[in-house]
Amino acid sequence: MAFDGIKRQAGEVETLLRQSADAGVAEAQYVLGSKMYREQTNIKEATHWLIKAAQNGLANAEYLVGELCLTSPWIEIDEHKAHFWLERAAKQGHELALKRSAYIKLNATDPKLRDAKTALTYLQPLMNLNGDNPEILYLMALAYEQQDKRQRADAVRMIKDAIYRAEQRGWDTKEWHDKLTTWTSGGNVTISNETY
């Protein structure tokens, strides 16, 4: 499929993938489903194969099915289904699933899915691998702030670092600046003369 130097007949790749997918080979199910989805030849069948691969425990397929449940224009958006599949992939250490699962735990519209403590457990290995990634720093800042308001100073430090690194890469940071502004302004503090 990927090497131009190999001679093949028209449709041979899909035939071989189908044979393997029908035999239950998760990797073939994933590749066939991904290929069909990417080429938009048959979205319904593509999602069938991707779900089969995910049900067979292939982390890449679990991640992709979860991502499609959040972003696909052809699949009904469903945070709960996305959460289910992304968590399965995250438990296998899939880096993109760890990040996306943390995102859901911090930003889900359904409050039952929100859990800053679990988000931190997903983000910690990513910080160890790629701690200079602005998006990971931003999500860590959200997790610190949501888990314990007393950690706002750490959250502010992290979000400022995330903004700086993102702007160095030319990213749009308006949303992050807005979040920082809400964390650092708008409150009233009264200082009394009481001694403790």
Buried (B, 14 or more C-beta within 10 A) or exposed (E): EEEEEEEEEEEEBBEBBBEBBEEEBBBBBBBBBBBBBEEEEEBEEBBBBBBBBBBBEBBBBBBBBBBBBBEBEEBEEEBEBBBBBBBBBBBBEBBBBBBBBBBBBBBBEEEEBBBBEBBBBBBBEBBEEEEEBBBBBBBBBBBBBBBEEEBBEBBBEBBBBBBEBBBEEEBEBEEBBEBBEEBEEEEEEEEEEEEE
